[in-house]
Amino acid sequence: MKIRFLGKGGSTSNGCPTLYATDQDTYLVQGWETNTVGTVEIPHLLTGFAEADTFIGATLTDTGRGTFTVVGRPVTEPDVLGKLTLAEDETAIEVPKRLRRFYGNAAGTR
Protein backbone atom coordinates (compact mmCIF):
# COMPACT_ATOMS: atom_id res chain seq x y z
CA MET A 1 0.00 0.00 0.00
CA LYS A 2 1.27 3.44 -0.91
CA ILE A 3 0.42 6.30 1.43
CA ARG A 4 0.46 10.08 0.99
CA PHE A 5 0.67 12.45 3.96
CA LEU A 6 -2.28 14.81 4.33
CA GLY A 7 -1.81 16.38 7.76
CA LYS A 8 -1.17 15.88 11.44
CA GLY A 9 -1.82 17.54 14.75
CA GLY A 10 -3.12 17.18 18.22
CA SER A 11 -0.06 16.48 20.33
CA THR A 12 3.45 17.70 20.90
CA SER A 13 4.82 14.23 20.09
CA ASN A 14 6.67 13.98 16.78
CA GLY A 15 4.38 11.22 15.49
CA CYS A 16 1.13 13.01 16.32
CA PRO A 17 -2.18 11.67 15.06
CA THR A 18 -1.85 11.78 11.29
CA LEU A 19 -4.10 11.34 8.25
CA TYR A 20 -2.86 9.73 5.03
CA ALA A 21 -4.54 8.94 1.69
CA THR A 22 -3.80 5.49 0.26
CA ASP A 23 -3.60 4.12 -3.27
CA GLN A 24 -6.54 1.86 -2.28
CA ASP A 25 -8.94 4.86 -2.26
CA THR A 26 -9.04 4.74 1.55
CA TYR A 27 -7.62 6.75 4.41
CA LEU A 28 -5.02 5.56 6.86
CA VAL A 29 -5.64 7.10 10.28
CA GLN A 30 -2.80 7.16 12.79
CA GLY A 31 -4.16 7.83 16.25
CA TRP A 32 -3.94 7.12 19.93
CA GLU A 33 -4.56 3.51 20.94
CA THR A 34 -7.72 2.67 22.84
CA ASN A 35 -8.72 -0.46 24.75
CA THR A 36 -10.51 -1.73 21.64
CA VAL A 37 -8.61 -3.30 18.72
CA GLY A 38 -9.28 -1.38 15.50
CA THR A 39 -10.32 1.79 17.33
CA VAL A 40 -8.16 4.90 17.58
CA GLU A 41 -8.72 8.31 19.11
CA ILE A 42 -7.97 11.40 17.04
CA PRO A 43 -8.35 15.17 17.57
CA HIS A 44 -11.30 16.82 15.84
CA LEU A 45 -8.93 18.91 13.71
CA LEU A 46 -7.53 15.83 11.94
CA THR A 47 -10.74 15.37 9.95
CA GLY A 48 -10.08 18.75 8.30
CA PHE A 49 -7.16 17.23 6.38
CA ALA A 50 -9.42 14.95 4.32
CA GLU A 51 -9.06 15.48 0.57
CA ALA A 52 -11.41 17.94 -1.12
CA ASP A 53 -14.96 16.67 -1.60
CA THR A 54 -14.32 13.56 0.53
CA PHE A 55 -14.71 12.53 4.15
CA ILE A 56 -13.67 9.75 6.50
CA GLY A 57 -16.28 7.08 5.79
CA ALA A 58 -16.31 5.54 9.26
CA THR A 59 -18.34 6.35 12.34
CA LEU A 60 -16.75 9.12 14.39
CA THR A 61 -17.83 9.08 18.03
CA ASP A 62 -17.31 12.33 19.90
CA THR A 63 -15.59 11.76 23.25
CA GLY A 64 -16.62 15.15 24.60
CA ARG A 65 -13.00 16.23 25.09
CA GLY A 66 -12.07 17.51 21.63
CA THR A 67 -11.47 14.08 20.12
CA PHE A 68 -13.29 11.37 18.19
CA THR A 69 -12.90 7.61 18.35
CA VAL A 70 -12.78 5.98 14.91
CA VAL A 71 -13.18 2.29 14.05
CA GLY A 72 -11.41 0.68 11.09
CA ARG A 73 -9.26 -2.20 9.91
CA PRO A 74 -6.09 -2.47 12.01
CA VAL A 75 -2.98 -1.89 9.88
CA THR A 76 -0.60 -4.80 10.47
CA GLU A 77 1.47 -4.91 7.29
CA PRO A 78 5.14 -4.39 8.26
CA ASP A 79 5.93 -2.44 5.06
CA VAL A 80 3.14 0.07 5.79
CA LEU A 81 3.90 0.35 9.51
CA GLY A 82 7.55 0.95 8.58
CA LYS A 83 6.53 4.14 6.76
CA LEU A 84 4.90 5.60 9.89
CA THR A 85 6.42 7.32 12.89
CA LEU A 86 4.28 5.83 15.64
CA ALA A 87 4.57 7.09 19.20
CA GLU A 88 4.39 4.43 21.94
CA ASP A 89 0.69 5.07 22.48
CA GLU A 90 -0.30 5.16 18.78
CA THR A 91 -1.49 2.69 16.18
CA ALA A 92 -3.01 2.92 12.69
CA ILE A 93 -6.26 1.86 11.05
CA GLU A 94 -7.57 1.94 7.48
CA VAL A 95 -11.01 3.44 6.86
CA PRO A 96 -13.12 4.07 3.76
CA LYS A 97 -12.81 7.32 1.84
CA ARG A 98 -16.25 8.55 0.79
CA LEU A 99 -17.26 11.19 -1.74
CA ARG A 100 -19.23 14.12 -0.39
CA ARG A 101 -22.52 14.41 -2.24
CA PHE A 102 -24.45 16.87 -0.08
CA TYR A 103 -23.33 20.42 0.69
CA GLY A 104 -26.20 22.15 2.41
CA ASN A 105 -29.58 22.05 4.04
CA ALA A 106 -32.32 21.57 1.46
CA ALA A 107 -34.96 21.91 4.20
CA GLY A 108 -33.83 25.52 4.73
CA THR A 109 -35.11 26.66 1.33
CA ARG A 110 -38.58 28.16 0.98
Contacts in CASP RR format, 6 or more apart in sequence:
PFRMAT RR
TARGET T0000
AUTHOR 0000-0000-0000
METHOD contacts of the structure
MODEL  1
MKIRFLGKGGSTSNGCPTLYATDQDTYLVQGWETNTVGTVEIPHLLTGFA
EADTFIGATLTDTGRGTFTVVGRPVTEPDVLGKLTLAEDETAIEVPKRLR
RFYGNAAGTR
1 22 0 8 1.000
1 23 0 8 1.000
1 24 0 8 1.000
1 28 0 8 1.000
1 77 0 8 1.000
1 79 0 8 1.000
1 80 0 8 1.000
2 22 0 8 1.000
2 23 0 8 1.000
3 20 0 8 1.000
3 21 0 8 1.000
3 22 0 8 1.000
3 23 0 8 1.000
3 28 0 8 1.000
3 80 0 8 1.000
3 83 0 8 1.000
4 20 0 8 1.000
4 21 0 8 1.000
4 22 0 8 1.000
5 18 0 8 1.000
5 20 0 8 1.000
6 18 0 8 1.000
6 19 0 8 1.000
6 20 0 8 1.000
6 21 0 8 1.000
6 49 0 8 1.000
6 50 0 8 1.000
6 51 0 8 1.000
7 18 0 8 1.000
7 19 0 8 1.000
7 46 0 8 1.000
7 49 0 8 1.000
8 15 0 8 1.000
8 16 0 8 1.000
8 17 0 8 1.000
8 18 0 8 1.000
8 19 0 8 1.000
8 30 0 8 1.000
8 46 0 8 1.000
8 49 0 8 1.000
9 16 0 8 1.000
9 17 0 8 1.000
9 18 0 8 1.000
9 43 0 8 1.000
9 45 0 8 1.000
9 46 0 8 1.000
10 16 0 8 1.000
10 17 0 8 1.000
10 43 0 8 1.000
10 45 0 8 1.000
10 46 0 8 1.000
11 17 0 8 1.000
11 43 0 8 1.000
11 87 0 8 1.000
13 87 0 8 1.000
14 85 0 8 1.000
14 87 0 8 1.000
15 30 0 8 1.000
15 85 0 8 1.000
15 86 0 8 1.000
15 87 0 8 1.000
15 90 0 8 1.000
16 30 0 8 1.000
16 87 0 8 1.000
17 29 0 8 1.000
17 30 0 8 1.000
17 31 0 8 1.000
17 32 0 8 1.000
17 40 0 8 1.000
17 41 0 8 1.000
17 42 0 8 1.000
17 43 0 8 1.000
17 46 0 8 1.000
17 90 0 8 1.000
18 29 0 8 1.000
18 30 0 8 1.000
18 31 0 8 1.000
18 46 0 8 1.000
18 84 0 8 1.000
19 27 0 8 1.000
19 28 0 8 1.000
19 29 0 8 1.000
19 30 0 8 1.000
19 46 0 8 1.000
19 47 0 8 1.000
19 49 0 8 1.000
19 50 0 8 1.000
20 27 0 8 1.000
20 28 0 8 1.000
20 29 0 8 1.000
20 30 0 8 1.000
21 27 0 8 1.000
21 28 0 8 1.000
21 51 0 8 1.000
21 97 0 8 1.000
22 28 0 8 1.000
22 94 0 8 1.000
24 94 0 8 1.000
25 97 0 8 1.000
26 94 0 8 1.000
26 95 0 8 1.000
26 96 0 8 1.000
26 97 0 8 1.000
27 50 0 8 1.000
27 56 0 8 1.000
27 57 0 8 1.000
27 94 0 8 1.000
27 95 0 8 1.000
27 96 0 8 1.000
27 97 0 8 1.000
28 75 0 8 1.000
28 80 0 8 1.000
28 92 0 8 1.000
28 93 0 8 1.000
28 94 0 8 1.000
28 95 0 8 1.000
29 40 0 8 1.000
29 42 0 8 1.000
29 46 0 8 1.000
29 56 0 8 1.000
29 70 0 8 1.000
29 72 0 8 1.000
29 92 0 8 1.000
29 93 0 8 1.000
29 94 0 8 1.000
29 95 0 8 1.000
30 40 0 8 1.000
30 84 0 8 1.000
30 86 0 8 1.000
30 90 0 8 1.000
30 91 0 8 1.000
30 92 0 8 1.000
31 40 0 8 1.000
31 41 0 8 1.000
31 42 0 8 1.000
31 90 0 8 1.000
31 91 0 8 1.000
31 92 0 8 1.000
32 40 0 8 1.000
32 41 0 8 1.000
32 42 0 8 1.000
32 67 0 8 1.000
32 89 0 8 1.000
32 90 0 8 1.000
33 40 0 8 1.000
33 41 0 8 1.000
33 89 0 8 1.000
33 90 0 8 1.000
33 91 0 8 1.000
34 40 0 8 1.000
34 41 0 8 1.000
34 69 0 8 1.000
36 71 0 8 1.000
37 74 0 8 1.000
38 71 0 8 1.000
38 72 0 8 1.000
38 73 0 8 1.000
38 74 0 8 1.000
38 91 0 8 1.000
38 93 0 8 1.000
39 69 0 8 1.000
39 70 0 8 1.000
39 71 0 8 1.000
39 72 0 8 1.000
39 93 0 8 1.000
40 69 0 8 1.000
40 70 0 8 1.000
40 90 0 8 1.000
40 91 0 8 1.000
40 92 0 8 1.000
40 93 0 8 1.000
41 63 0 8 1.000
41 67 0 8 1.000
41 68 0 8 1.000
41 69 0 8 1.000
41 70 0 8 1.000
42 67 0 8 1.000
42 68 0 8 1.000
42 70 0 8 1.000
43 66 0 8 1.000
43 67 0 8 1.000
44 66 0 8 1.000
44 67 0 8 1.000
44 68 0 8 1.000
47 55 0 8 1.000
47 56 0 8 1.000
47 60 0 8 1.000
47 68 0 8 1.000
50 56 0 8 1.000
50 97 0 8 1.000
51 97 0 8 1.000
53 99 0 8 1.000
53 100 0 8 1.000
54 97 0 8 1.000
54 98 0 8 1.000
54 99 0 8 1.000
54 100 0 8 1.000
55 97 0 8 1.000
55 98 0 8 1.000
55 100 0 8 1.000
56 70 0 8 1.000
56 95 0 8 1.000
56 96 0 8 1.000
56 97 0 8 1.000
56 98 0 8 1.000
57 95 0 8 1.000
57 96 0 8 1.000
57 97 0 8 1.000
57 98 0 8 1.000
58 70 0 8 1.000
58 71 0 8 1.000
58 72 0 8 1.000
58 95 0 8 1.000
58 96 0 8 1.000
59 70 0 8 1.000
59 71 0 8 1.000
60 68 0 8 1.000
60 69 0 8 1.000
60 70 0 8 1.000
61 68 0 8 1.000
61 69 0 8 1.000
61 70 0 8 1.000
62 68 0 8 1.000
63 69 0 8 1.000
70 93 0 8 1.000
70 95 0 8 1.000
71 93 0 8 1.000
71 95 0 8 1.000
72 93 0 8 1.000
72 94 0 8 1.000
72 95 0 8 1.000
73 93 0 8 1.000
73 94 0 8 1.000
73 95 0 8 1.000
74 91 0 8 1.000
74 92 0 8 1.000
74 93 0 8 1.000
75 81 0 8 1.000
75 91 0 8 1.000
75 92 0 8 1.000
75 93 0 8 1.000
75 94 0 8 1.000
80 92 0 8 1.000
81 92 0 8 1.000
84 92 0 8 1.000
86 92 0 8 1.000
END
